[in-house]
Amino acid sequence: MKKTYAYIISLLVLISTGDIIAQKPAAVEPHEGNIMAPKPAAAEPPDTVVIPLAIRAGIDIAGPVIYLTDKNNLTSEGYLSVDLNEKRSLFFGGGYSNYKYSQYNYNYHTNGVFFRAGVDFNLLKPLTSMGKYWAGVGLHYGISVFTYEIPELSSENYWGTTTTSVSSQSHWGHFAELTPGFRAELLGNLSLGWTVSLRKMIYSGGSKDTRPIYIPGYGLSAKAFSAGINYFLVWNFRYKKINVVIKKEPPEEPDEDVTPQTNSGSGNNQKMEP
Amino acid sequence: MRSSRNLFIASILAGFFLLAYSCSPGACFDETTAFMKASLYSDSTGNLTAPDSLSSWGAGMDTSKIYTAQKSLKQALFPLDASSESCSFVIQINDVYDTLTAWYSTYPHLISKECGYTFYHNIDSLNATNHKIVRISVTKNSITTLSEENIRIYY
């Protein structure tokens, strides 16, 4: 439930962020002496904007930070993305995970590699993003190849304590993920951003009785959905520039239904001028 | 540009908040012992009927009772020995003693990350003396933590 809340909060942050940024260029700046004066032509947004397309290489810094506080959970991952245009990017990611868990009646250990591929969508307007800012969502498919073992498990009841173990087993896991997030260029070709991952298990491998607790790349497998967060440090290698046409919103047309009768007393067909 | 940068910083902080919030540990609220669940039936009426008194303990475990002169008990829960392929229970119904023996296989089962593992069983066969018990039957040979009847004891 907490992870669901975290996901919802993240979505709200994402939506509000994108909305505020997207509205900024359209804001009307008041002019001295005449607040309704038309904007000068120089202040209008251009018809086209040059957007640099880039190949991006990112590494996750959240995994190593978590490892500093929890030595039983190491996840290292990174990604490569290629901009197709100002809105869409191809995404390829991968990583390694080593997870250990112990409590009063069992020890669990899993490690393996995982791969993700999919498409990222930038929801910002080109004039706002300028190839530097990204606020959007990714749709990815993930595959995990992992082994797990239970070196010791015990259970206690009326007859006493019984102890056994489950030897190492190799399995494949499949999952899909939705990754809303945010990324911004800090300086030069360096960007920083985060994504929240909401993952849906498709196939977890293992028998139903000794199914894996943790699947590299997916997380805890007990629930049908898993949530996680990544902080990425990203290097951008620009390879191309494209001109993107800015769609201008049509100006509001004056209300032609205004009739002389509605302007009682004047007798003239008046229009509300800005 | 300044507004965008402030929003970016705000979003980074929000991300740290989410990261910290998503690492909270859970707790175990599930049943963790798989009992063989035996419903008690009157052989004369065929109805689920609680005996006047029921006591039970594992064979060789006289000092550790599972039930002691229990009244109004319609379903008895018998824990099986996971380290053995069979175990026996002495069942005292209305001051008459019988011995119930079960043969079974055992395998580990993950309940949850928080609760860990327990042992499930599959009943291979059952046997009982017939001093008070008239007959026994297996209704579900898979013994799990679910609330499902496994055997019926007619007395």
Boltz contact constraints between the chains, C-beta under 6 A:
constraints:
  - contact:
      token1: [A, 2]
      token2: [B, 24]
      max_distance: 6.0
  - contact:
      token1: [A, 3]
      token2: [B, 22]
      max_distance: 6.0
  - contact:
      token1: [A, 6]
      token2: [B, 18]
      max_distance: 6.0
  - contact:
      token1: [A, 6]
      token2: [B, 21]
      max_distance: 6.0
  - contact:
      token1: [A, 6]
      token2: [B, 22]
      max_distance: 6.0
  - contact:
      token1: [A, 10]
      token2: [B, 18]
      max_distance: 6.0
  - contact:
      token1: [A, 13]
      token2: [B, 11]
      max_distance: 6.0
  - contact:
      token1: [A, 13]
      token2: [B, 14]
      max_distance: 6.0
  - contact:
      token1: [A, 17]
      token2: [B, 7]
      max_distance: 6.0
  - contact:
      token1: [A, 17]
      token2: [B, 11]
      max_distance: 6.0
  - contact:
      token1: [A, 21]
      token2: [B, 4]
      max_distance: 6.0
  - contact:
      token1: [A, 105]
      token2: [B, 116]
      max_distance: 6.0
  - contact:
      token1: [A, 106]
      token2: [B, 116]
      max_distance: 6.0
  - contact:
      token1: [A, 106]
      token2: [B, 117]
      max_distance: 6.0
  - contact:
      token1: [A, 153]
      token2: [B, 108]
      max_distance: 6.0
  - contact:
      token1: [A, 153]
      token2: [B, 117]
      max_distance: 6.0
  - contact:
      token1: [A, 155]
      token2: [B, 118]
      max_distance: 6.0
  - contact:
      token1: [A, 155]
      token2: [B, 119]
      max_distance: 6.0
  - contact:
      token1: [A, 157]
      token2: [B, 33]
      max_distance: 6.0
  - contact:
      token1: [A, 157]
      token2: [B, 79]
      max_distance: 6.0
  - contact:
      token1: [A, 158]
      token2: [B, 79]
      max_distance: 6.0
  - contact:
      token1: [A, 159]
      token2: [B, 81]
      max_distance: 6.0
  - contact:
      token1: [A, 162]
      token2: [B, 82]
      max_distance: 6.0
  - contact:
      token1: [A, 162]
      token2: [B, 83]
      max_distance: 6.0
  - contact:
      token1: [A, 182]
      token2: [B, 11]
      max_distance: 6.0
  - contact:
      token1: [A, 184]
      token2: [B, 8]
      max_distance: 6.0
  - contact:
      token1: [A, 194]
      token2: [B, 15]
      max_distance: 6.0
  - contact:
      token1: [A, 209]
      token2: [B, 109]
      max_distance: 6.0
  - contact:
      token1: [A, 210]
      token2: [B, 110]
      max_distance: 6.0
  - contact:
      token1: [A, 213]
      token2: [B, 113]
      max_distance: 6.0
  - contact:
      token1: [A, 222]
      token2: [B, 112]
      max_distance: 6.0
  - contact:
      token1: [A, 222]
      token2: [B, 113]
      max_distance: 6.0
  - contact:
      token1: [A, 229]
      token2: [B, 18]
      max_distance: 6.0
  - contact:
      token1: [A, 229]
      token2: [B, 19]
      max_distance: 6.0
